[in-house]
Amino acid sequence: MLERFANDLQQAFAQENSIAVVTMRRDAKAVVDLQTCKQLGLSGYLEPWRRWRVASSDVTVTAGLVILDCYGNLFYDGSSTKIAARDESVTPQIQVDAAGASATSDLLRKFAAFKAVHQSTWDMLAATGSIVEPTLSTP
């Protein structure tokens, strides 16, 4: 399920930027590599994640997204949770998939709103691979 989620996000972002989808598991600095970013022409790194829990009374799915620039600076870290009453007439996997799709849609809406507010930073990330303005040194 995580692979499908990662692929869906990669497709959504591929239209706008060159971002590598990676599995970082919250140790982002160990994965981010400026040299690789430059060699592959990437704008940054994107880590999708999803967690779920099936109980006798409900199904809970949380979808999350972390976006870093090529230097390891955090641009976005957000998540969305969907809780649905447990439906015994379908398999838990079907319910997890449905709740996951809903949580992912909500997460992408949240990200779109965040990006709209931070459009200039997003544009800088796309153009330079960095969300930090370069510091000009004076002689």
C-alpha positions in Angstrom: 0.0 0.0 0.0 2.8 2.4 0.8 4.4 1.8 -2.7 1.1 2.8 -4.4 0.8 5.9 -2.1 4.4 6.9 -3.0 3.8 6.4 -6.7 0.6 8.5 -6.6 2.4 11.3 -4.9 5.4 11.0 -7.2 3.0 11.3 -10.2 1.3 14.4 -8.6 4.7 16.1 -8.1 6.3 15.0 -11.3 4.2 17.4 -13.3 5.7 20.4 -11.4 9.2 19.4 -10.2 11.9 16.9 -10.1 11.6 15.5 -6.6 13.0 12.1 -5.5 10.6 10.0 -3.5 12.6 8.4 -0.8 12.0 6.4 2.4 13.7 8.4 5.2 11.8 7.4 8.3 12.5 10.6 10.0 16.3 10.5 9.6 16.2 12.9 6.7 19.8 14.2 7.1 21.1 10.7 6.5 19.3 10.4 3.1 19.6 13.9 1.7 22.7 14.2 -0.6 23.4 17.4 -2.4 25.7 15.7 -4.9 23.0 13.3 -5.9 20.5 16.1 -6.1 22.7 18.0 -8.5 23.7 14.9 -10.6 20.0 13.9 -11.1 18.7 17.5 -11.5 16.4 17.1 -8.5 14.7 20.0 -6.7 14.4 18.1 -3.4 13.3 15.0 -1.6 9.8 13.8 -0.7 8.9 11.2 1.8 5.4 9.9 1.9 4.3 7.8 4.8 1.2 6.0 6.0 0.2 4.4 9.2 -2.9 2.4 10.0 -4.7 0.6 12.8 -7.6 -1.8 12.5 -9.6 -2.2 15.7 -12.9 -4.0 16.4 -14.8 -0.7 16.3 -12.9 1.4 13.7 -10.2 1.8 11.1 -7.7 4.7 11.5 -5.3 5.7 8.7 -2.9 8.6 8.8 -1.1 9.7 5.6 1.9 12.0 5.9 4.2 13.9 3.7 7.7 15.4 4.3 9.4 17.6 1.7 13.1 18.7 2.0 15.3 20.7 -0.2 18.6 19.4 -1.5 20.4 20.7 1.6 18.1 18.9 4.1 16.0 22.0 5.0 12.4 21.2 5.8 9.8 22.7 3.5 6.7 20.8 4.5 5.8 18.2 7.1 2.1 17.5 7.3 -0.4 14.7 7.8 -4.1 13.9 7.7 -6.0 11.2 9.6 -9.2 9.4 8.6 -11.2 7.4 11.1 -14.0 5.1 9.8 -16.3 2.8 11.7 -15.4 -0.8 11.2 -17.5 -2.4 8.6 -17.5 -6.2 9.1 -19.0 -6.8 5.6 -15.6 -5.9 4.0 -12.1 -7.0 4.6 -9.9 -4.7 6.8 -7.6 -4.2 3.8 -10.5 -2.7 1.7 -11.3 -0.4 4.6 -7.7 0.7 5.1 -7.4 1.4 1.3 -10.6 3.5 1.3 -9.6 5.4 4.5 -6.1 5.8 3.1 -7.4 7.3 -0.2 -9.5 9.8 1.8 -6.6 10.7 4.1 -4.3 11.1 1.1 -6.8 13.4 -0.7 -7.2 15.5 2.4 -3.4 15.7 2.8 -2.9 16.8 -0.8 -5.5 19.5 -0.3 -3.7 20.7 2.8 -0.4 20.7 1.0 -1.9 22.7 -1.9 -3.2 25.3 0.5 0.3 25.4 2.3 2.0 25.7 -1.1 -0.3 28.6 -2.2 0.7 30.5 1.0 4.4 29.8 0.4 4.5 29.9 -3.4 7.7 32.0 -3.6 9.6 29.5 -1.4 8.2 26.6 -3.5 9.3 28.4 -6.7 12.8 28.9 -5.2 12.9 25.2 -4.3 11.9 24.2 -7.9 14.5 26.5 -9.4 17.4 26.1 -7.1 16.9 23.0 -5.0 17.0 25.2 -1.9 14.4 26.9 0.2 17.0 29.3 1.8 17.9 32.5 0.1 21.5 32.5 -0.9 23.6 34.8 1.3 25.5 37.4 -0.6 29.0 38.0 0.7 30.5 41.4 0.5 34.2 41.8 -0.3 
